[in-house]
Amino acid sequence: MTRLADLAELVRAPAALSVPGDVLSGAAAAGALGPRTPALAGASVLLYWAGMAANDWADRRLDAVERPERPIPSGRVRPSVALGVASGLTAAGLAVATAAGGRRAAAVALPLAATIWGYDLRAKNTAAGPAVMAACRGLDVLLGASGGRVVRALPAALTVAAHTWTVTALSRREVTGADRRLPGLTLAGTALIALTTPARPTVLSGAPSSTGCVKRGPFLRLGELVPAVLAAGYAARYGRAQARVLVDPSPARVRAAVGAGITGLPALQGALTARAGARLLGLAVAGAAPLGRRLARLISPT
């Protein structure tokens, strides 16, 4: 009988702490924060877990050689169970998204689910892999924005997608190690993301912002320190892990950098949420980062 702990390892349960912030940052940017937002975040988590289970099912033969300790090759979870879990979680995620957000949410959730499965079954080991995974995260942000002005959430979606590209590109070298060019490129990307995240898109004077407030005059206020501080914290932790890969591009260092990218994502999401005007919520989203790091010691997020 499959144990709950084995299923939690299969879906990388603690890594899901990096997921709700996608929806929250998108909803904040689109002016769509409301009673439906928690349900959309829950749907996002279900789809994320589905993707993790589908990933291990698709990679079961490769993992038998490279990572025999994982749930499927170790015999703790049967392949049919993993596939059933992935399919069931996908159906549940789509159902929750549709129930919470109606047709507009379904119009994003369906391509999101298709992109997740497309990555696991086809794109993962191709040159398009990082871009497809980045698209998954970008769509996840837009899922949160689906109840509001979606166009306003595009900068946040692109930011999260860019971060995801760096993590995915590194993850492809977890077993073999990397040359120094790759971490140099991803580190430059991380620095650019951190520098641009606190800068809020300009809103014409007197026009309503995404949070319904009226912006007058220069928008650089004391409140803008919150996204700047969160973005700096994101860059410091994830950037430091990538810098270590530059010095020692061994598989262990690469895996550590990937883990830092996953567990550090809530700080970036928090900065984006705060940038949209929801500063307290942004701080709460960022608070998932240290909790995710602690739980990652129990179950690997990669």
Secondary structure, DSSP 8 states (H G I E B T S, - for coil): ---HHHHHHHTTGGGGGGSHHHHHHHHHHHT--STTHHHHHHHHHHHHHHHHHHHHHHTHHHHHHH-TTSTTTTTSS-HHHHHHHHHHHHHHHHHHHHHHHHHHHHHHHHHHHHHHHHIIIIITTSTTHHHHHHHHHHHHHHHHHTTS-GGGGHHHHHHHHHHHHHHHHHHTTTTT---THHHHHHHHHHHHHHHHTTS-----TTSB-TTS-B--S----GGGHHHHHHHHHHHHHHHHHHHHHHH---HHHHHHHHHHHHHHHHHHHHHHHHHTT-HHHHHHHHTHHHHHHHHHTTS---
